Amino acid sequence: MSERHYVYLLKPVHIPLDDIMTPALDQAQTDHFNRLKVMLAEGRLVLAGPCEDEAFGVVIFSAESRDEAERIMNDDPAVKAGLMTAELHPFCVSLVKGE
């Protein structure tokens, strides 16, 4: 099966996040960012980032199947720690800068 693209939307459980940060949640946020950097290095990550108003973030990535995509989303440290909720959707990358 060829890889497909997926997007998961991350919604913070509280805005601003700083109001609820504990050392454990801060570590989860750091782990979340480091995990995205690993996905980028592996060639799996297309794009990731938050809205500046903290309303939501997006992670666009490739996976072999929806089951694998769900596992990737659910294993996100920010999701596992309860810092953010996540919602998965199949995604079609139509245009990319530089391509």
C-alpha positions in Angstrom: 0.0 0.0 0.0 1.3 3.4 -0.9 1.6 6.2 1.7 -1.3 8.7 2.0 -1.4 12.0 3.7 -3.4 12.8 6.8 -3.9 15.8 9.0 -4.6 15.9 12.6 -6.0 19.1 14.2 -4.8 19.7 17.7 -7.0 21.8 20.0 -5.7 22.9 23.3 -7.8 22.0 26.3 -7.4 25.5 27.7 -6.5 28.9 26.1 -3.9 30.2 27.0 -2.0 27.0 27.6 0.3 28.9 29.9 -2.5 29.1 32.5 -2.5 25.3 33.1 1.2 24.5 32.5 2.8 22.2 35.0 6.3 20.8 34.7 4.8 17.5 33.4 2.7 19.3 30.8 5.6 21.5 29.8 7.6 18.3 29.2 4.8 16.8 27.2 4.8 19.9 24.9 8.6 19.7 24.5 8.3 15.9 23.7 5.5 16.8 21.2 7.8 19.2 19.4 10.8 16.8 19.5 8.6 14.0 18.1 7.6 16.3 15.2 11.3 17.0 14.5 11.9 13.3 14.3 9.0 12.8 11.9 10.4 15.6 9.7 13.9 14.0 9.7 12.3 10.7 8.7 10.5 12.3 5.8 7.0 11.7 7.2 6.1 15.2 8.2 4.9 17.6 5.6 4.0 20.6 7.8 3.2 21.3 11.5 2.5 24.4 13.5 0.1 26.2 15.7 -2.2 29.2 15.0 -0.8 32.3 16.7 -4.0 32.8 18.6 -3.6 29.2 20.0 -7.0 28.2 18.6 -5.6 25.0 17.0 -2.5 23.4 15.5 -2.1 21.2 12.4 0.1 18.2 11.7 0.2 17.0 8.1 2.0 13.8 7.6 2.2 10.6 5.6 1.2 7.1 6.8 0.7 3.7 5.2 -2.9 3.4 6.5 -5.6 5.1 8.6 -4.8 2.7 11.5 -1.1 3.8 11.4 -2.2 7.5 11.1 -4.5 7.1 14.2 -1.6 5.5 16.1 0.7 8.4 15.2 -1.9 10.9 16.3 -2.8 9.1 19.5 0.9 8.6 20.4 1.5 12.4 20.2 2.9 13.3 23.7 0.6 16.4 23.9 -2.4 14.3 23.2 -1.4 11.5 25.6 -0.8 14.0 28.4 -4.2 15.6 27.9 -2.7 18.9 26.9 -4.5 18.8 23.5 -7.3 16.9 21.8 -6.8 15.6 18.3 -9.0 14.9 15.3 -7.8 13.0 12.3 -8.7 13.5 8.6 -7.4 12.1 5.3 -5.7 15.0 3.5 -4.8 15.7 -0.1 -1.6 17.7 -0.6 -2.4 19.5 -3.8 0.2 22.3 -4.0 3.4 22.7 -2.1 5.8 25.7 -2.2 8.9 24.7 -4.1 7.4 21.8 -6.0 
